[in-house]
Every structure is written in C-alpha cells, then in structure tokens.
C-alpha cells in the first residue's frame, strides 16, 4: 500500500513538472503595437477650378458728381500653380451687374444716370499659402459696359480698363474652396451724350464672395 502511494505521488510530481515545462515553452503574448498618429497631408492648391461669385459695387464716382452702387453675380474660371508656399495663378470672371448712380449734368442741370450692366476681368494672382488658407494679391484687365442716360438722349459703350485688389481663400471640404475679395475697377470714360458731348466715367469698389470647385 505504501509502495502504491509513493508511486502515485511520483507520477503526480512528474505530471506537474511536465506541465510547468510545457507552459514555459509557450510563446509569450505580445501587447499590440500602438498605431502612429495620423498626419494630414499639406493642402495643394495646384489645378483648375470653376466657381460662382456674388457681391456688390460701391463708390468710385461717375463723372457727374454721383457714386454708383449695386449688386453683381457671375461665374469664375481659373488655374493655380503652387511652388513651396507660393501660389501663382490666372483667373477670369464674368458678372451680371446692376451698378448705377445718378448725378447732375454740369451743362444742363438735368439728371444723368450712369449704369454698368456687366463686368468681366482677366487677372493674375500671386499668393502665400498657410496649408489650407491662401492670402493673395490680384490685378489685370477689366472690361464692361458704360451706359449713360439723360432726358435728352443716351449713349452706351463697352470699355476696357484695369482692376487691382486682393483676397483670402480657404479650403472648406474636399475639392471646395471659399473666398472673399476686394477689387478696384476703373473702366475709363464711356461714349459721349448727344447734344452736350458729356461722357461718364465708371469707377467702382467691389466686395464679393465666391465658392470654387477644384478639379
């Protein structure tokens, strides 16, 4: 009986030893590696874009002692090229406008209205980008209508002039960007009125916002 008991104890001890050795041979479970933090890529402004814009013109003078003002809305087409943080581009737009003002003829003392029905620009842009924010200056050609109306007749002409200004554009989401900008526009003098030979000068300050889709 004693021999059986000793044999049983020995077998149990051997079994315990084998179990301990097997456990020691198992590979240790490693803790999962922590994923590196996500770093968003720097925004790239290079490429074509198409958009809409809207705003208004004010001040500037018409040549008859009046300031012209009114709304505008239209479309925009452009291209940007980015080198480092510098952004260079070319932009054109065409807007329907209702910018007008009424002054007094210096010869007849009668009211004279000066009106701009459409306005377009072809401009260069140069800017500095802080990732998704772009600050830019712009300038180039401006063209549009100058219509002068008086009780004794009217005259209308399409004129070319210049524009200068600047703005701020920022990436909203995906391919969409939004901008606000200021432009000073001078189209010079329009056609002369009949009988008196007087002409209007169209100058205006434009403040507008835009939404662009980048391709």
VEXKOLRO-576075 format. One record per residue: x, y, z of N, C-alpha, C in turn; residue in three letters. Coordinates in steps of 0.001 Angstrom, whole numbers, plus 500000, padded with zeros to 6 digits. Each point is the difference from the previous one (the first is absolute). Layout:
XYZXYZXYZALA;...
This chain:
500828498789500000499172501211500000500856501252500000UNK;501034499903500813500933501132500083500695500202498671UNK;500337498890499338500671500088498700499085500620498955UNK;498735499634500034499040500578499053499856501498500207UNK;499956500411501308499857501418500321501190500789499508UNK;501199499403500222501221500686499538500016500111498489UNK;499563498939499315499969500019498550499027501068499481UNK;498866500115500666499003500996499598500537501415500159UNK;500664500231501149500596501327500247501057500315498954UNK;500775499026499619501054500199499001499436500345498633UNK;498948499277499602499372500291498713499421501415499978UNK;499356500373501124499427501352500089501074501057499901UNK;501126499759500649501098500963499952500559500132498600UNK;500126498844499309500507500030498625499045500764499080UNK;498693499765500205499005500684499182500044501523500213UNK;500174500394501247500078501428500315501230500622499373UNK;501092499276500019501235500502499391499866500160498505UNK;499381499007499341499805500096498557499087501184499638UNK;498967500223500795499077501111499726500707501341500126UNK;500865500087501032500742501251500195500952500258498848UNK;500667498943499531500935500153498880499281500387498727UNK;498820499391499760499237500331498794499552501456500011UNK;499575500463501185499562501397500122501156500952499743UNK;501197499613500454501171500853499797500377500077498531UNK;499695498915499223500357499980498586499038500793499117UNK;498794500335500502499022500737499198500497501426499741UNK;499762500566498752500432501378499725499196500996500821UNK;500684501045500429499337501020500799499102500867499106UNK;498864500368500523499055500843499264500476501445500016UNK;500226500559498784500497501362499914498853500997500001UNK;500270501160500609499008501077500006499899500600498597UNK;498797500327499530499853500582498651500745501331499891UNK;500660500209498852500750501234499784499048501170499827UNK;500356501161500540499178501194499900500155500617498618UNK;498883500269499331500041500580498655500573501410500052UNK;500831500374499015500554501360499988498895501022499769UNK;500133501200500545498968501022499807499870500386498540UNK;498754500273499547499730500373498616500400501448499771UNK;500772500235498944500414501347499633499417500315498624UNK;499101500976499950499346500353498736501018500609499042UNK;499922499676498699500939500572499032499769501500499835UNK;501075500723499644499890501430499750499114500241498771UNK;499087500978500090499063500290498918500761500525498784UNK;499613499531498818500635500419498757499006500806499171UNK;500349501254499664499108500904499283500109499871498489UNK;500896499174499481500203499886498563498781499389499300UNK;499599500571498861498929499418499203498977501017499529UNK;499095499521499139498914500821499483498866500086501017UNK;499214501066499905498806500137500836498930500784499259UNK;498749499744500377498823500644499431499102500407501148UNK;499417501201499926499205500431501136498972501066499677UNK;499335500458501052499031501082499925500412501081500981UNK;499549501219499744500301501099500913498834500963500046UNK;499938500778501050498947500991500136500394501059501008UNK;499514501209499799500314501093500920499425501288499498UNK;500784501082500117499499501294499582501104501002499791UNK;499660501073499276500914501108499773499483501248500692UNK;500945500867500375499596501230500678501076501058499771UNK;499593501283500082500946501110499909500682500095498654UNK;501047500785499945500805500094498795499692501205499132UNK;498752500379499851499645501188499223499668499703498554UNK;499125500849499413499554499820498622500375501168499090UNK;500580501023500535500307501179499196498935501064500036UNK;498854499693500606498914500977500130499709500280501478UNK;500980499806500838499848500302501421499211498973500780UNK;499872498781499471499230498956500696500862498761500208UNK;499732499271501052500627498704500236499064498895499523UNK;500557499018499319499195498884499493500047498834500977UNK;498902499284500108499950498822500871498980499012499459UNK;500135498726500402499071498969499559500594498619500145UNK;499189498989499680500407498619500183500606499379498757UNK;500559498785500172500610499270498897500054498516500340UNK;499942499153498949500111498564500177500514499410498692UNK;500835498961500091500542499427498775500833498765500242UNK;500811499648498986500805498790500056501485500289499920UNK;500804499010500438501454500141500084500666498753499437UNK;501126500182499305500815498899499500501461500359500232UNK;500798499040500499501395500326500268500897498792500138UNK;501299500285500147501009498958500200501043500511500973UNK;500401499136500938501056500310500964501189499082499795UNK;501191500526500275501213499190500026500739500330501285UNK;500300498973500814500642500200501296501442499541499966UNK;500893500824500542501415499665500163500398500362501420UNK;500208498974500840500217500264501418498740500576500600UNK;500118501146500653498814500674500537499508501118499082UNK;500683500224498892499559500989499031498981499412499042UNK;498979500771499684498947499569499074499843501067498921UNK;500078499573498741499873500896498856498829499515499146UNK;499226500931499462498826499564499250499510501021499010UNK;499035499565499196499310500844499033498505499744500164UNK;499228501084500082498563499875500251499226500940499089UNK;498859499528499513499087500839499230498585499831500531UNK;499222501054499932498607499934500460499141500930499154UNK;498720499727499987499023500841499298498750500071500860UNK;499575501232500330498870500211500909498919500859499356UNK;498756499648500285498892500904499749499997500999501137UNK;499837501278499677500046501033501036498804500945499859UNK;499748500698501078498990501067500011500556501165500808UNK;501192500436499591500701501075500702499695501309499293UNK;499374500930500693499589501255499360499948501145501001UNK;500052501194499452499898501201500812499499501158499160UNK;499319500947500620499422501138499297500601501298500513UNK;500554500772499064500559501301500325499321501103499212UNK;500639501152499955499422501176499342500935500481498897UNK;499430500247498823500772500538498891500486501404500330UNK;501300500229499765500540501325500267499578501033498968UNK;499497499562498866499594500920498935498515500322500035UNK;499181498992500296498548500203499953499351500025501372UNK;500690499516501025499397499915501327498993498886500138UNK;499920499119498980499048498894500018500673498726500531UNK;499200499049500517500576498755500522500578499129498886UNK;501111499344500303500650499078499074500329498710500757UNK;499533498867499470500267498703500637501140499287499272UNK;500922499466500772501065499152499473499790498597500532UNK;500025498999499099499693498629500411500974499017499363UNK;500356498980500785500811498883499510499142498740500077UNK;499810499331498816499142498818499929500759498684500124UNK;501264499984499606500825498794500133501454500401500193UNK;500729499137500663501398500288500314500798498701499986UNK;501115500019499283500881498836499957501430500396500325UNK;500799499043500442501415500249500269500830498803499533UNK;501253500273499666501016498976499760501197500418500830UNK;500323499238501030500967500459500991501054498939500327UNK;501170500468500333500997499140500606499814500001501510UNK;500419498909500645499939499927501459501352499519500527UNK;500445500568501100501193499533500679499699499984501494UNK;500285498870500636499613499872501402500966499176500816UNK;499702499921501295500791499234500962499037499094500756UNK;500312498707500010499090499017500596500504499536501355UNK;499114499989500974500215499332501282499124498754499989UNK;500495498929499400499262498754499876498678500250499275UNK;498889500062500719498667500112499391499501501442499894UNK;500859500976500282499631501419499923500932500698499025UNK;499421500799499094500766500689498963499691501493500035UNK;501036500812500198499884501453499927500617500447498678UNK;499278500806499218500499500318498665499744501456499612UNK;500849500480499069499800501269499315499669499690498552UNK;499258500903499354499552499724498628499892501294499214UNK;500123499889498684499859501174499154500032499627498530UNK;499452500870499149500007499726498566498955500811499255UNK;499458499398498951499045500645499107498582499939500556UNK;499266501095499825498564500033500294499278500532498769UNK;498800499505499755499210500481498869498517499942500379UNK;499207500865499371498572500016500296499302501146499302UNK;498726500115500252499178501015499340499943501278500816UNK;499927501113499284499698501289500624498832500601499225UNK;498865500104500659498813500572499362499629501298500706UNK;499918501064499237499674501315500543498645500440499450UNK;499094500367500908498638500355499592499619501362500582UNK;499537500903499120499537501327500402498646500261499353UNK;499262501019500452498693500288499388500095500301498515UNK;501147500460499522500139500380498599500727498952499161UNK;500203498785500530500625498947499212500848499073500857UNK;500547498973499357500832499026500724501147499543499106UNK;500996499386500632501158499453499286500476498777500761UNK;500438498966499251500451498754500625501249499501499285UNK;500950499456500772501247499534499412500630498954500909UNK;500641499008499378500793499037500759501429500524500081UNK;500526500071501222501319500571500222500906499004500726UNK;501307500163499771501010499204500692500800500915500913UNK;500330499486501171500774500757500966500881499071500805UNK;500116500284501274500866499182500849499340499738501352UNK;500535498999500709499534499680501341501167499530500855UNK;499983500354501274500997499528500972499276499684501300UNK;500562499102500772499371499665501279500688498843500685UNK;499255499320500848500539498874500754498885499247500688UNK;500365498863500581498976499200500661500568498903500866UNK;499089499253500588500330498889500885499157498801499581UNK;500658498867499750499298498786499590500388498862500937UNK;499056499121500294500293498894500909499267498743499549UNK;500643498853500230499412498711499638498912499654501006UNK;498827499649499495498860499692500868499940498503500291UNK;499783499190498962499926498544500138500153499388498615UNK;500782498924499913500186499340498719500547500974498963UNK;499386500073498819500493500894498941499466501428500096UNK;499238500332501042499357501305500092500864501008500746UNK;500066501221499447500647501116500685499054501192499988UNK;500169500899500959499194501215500073500937501199500105UNK;499541501141499496500855501185500015499191501265500246UNK;500686501030500482499484501365500048501080500880499393UNK;499592500993499195501001500838499354499502501415499777UNK;500987500896499829499719501401499682500684500328498675UNK;499295500724499110500564500454498737499652501469499787UNK;500989500758499542499725501353499513499991499924498484UNK;498948500523499366499836499919498545499866501404499427UNK;500735500258498907499889501265499281499883499677498508UNK;498847500290499408499773499755498576500216501249499149UNK;500394501098500618500210501225499231498684500683499648UNK;500009500705498874498836500782499591499230499312498880UNK;498681500112500042499140499401498993499701500947498852UNK;499058499586499164499615500804498838499355501316500435UNK;500165501027499157499473501328500316498495500076499760UNK;499326500778500836498562500229499836499742500852498757UNK;498878499789499351499644500880498865499697501409500490UNK;500203500957499138499723501414500234501035500673500909UNK;500237499436501181500916500668500928501441499487499873UNK;500194498779499509501342499437499887500606499547501316UNK;499240500013501074500510499555501298500113498472500033UNK;500952499506500785500131498550500147500155499624501476UNK;499685498738500285500097499489501366501305499248500189UNK;500478499972501196501146499176500364499527498963501008UNK;500394498745499774499562498937500906501176499492500828UNK;499893500219501311500934499466500976499198499427501162UNK;500447498901500555499254499403501103500899499149500884UNK;499575499834501237500644499086500953499103498778500140UNK;500581498822499821499220498764500036500407499161501200UNK;499022499547500730500208499012501071499079498826499694UNK;500569498805499900499182498840499659500564498735500630UNK;499156498983500039500384498677500503499846498989498875UNK;500710498887500103499912498985498956500157498602500549UNK;499501499022499244500131498595500332500536499284498769UNK;501141499297500143500654499349498879500066498484500177UNK;499954499297498867500194498548499983501295499719499265UNK;500943499328500651501311499723499437500035498615499363UNK;500555499920498785500091498737499267501367499334500235UNK;
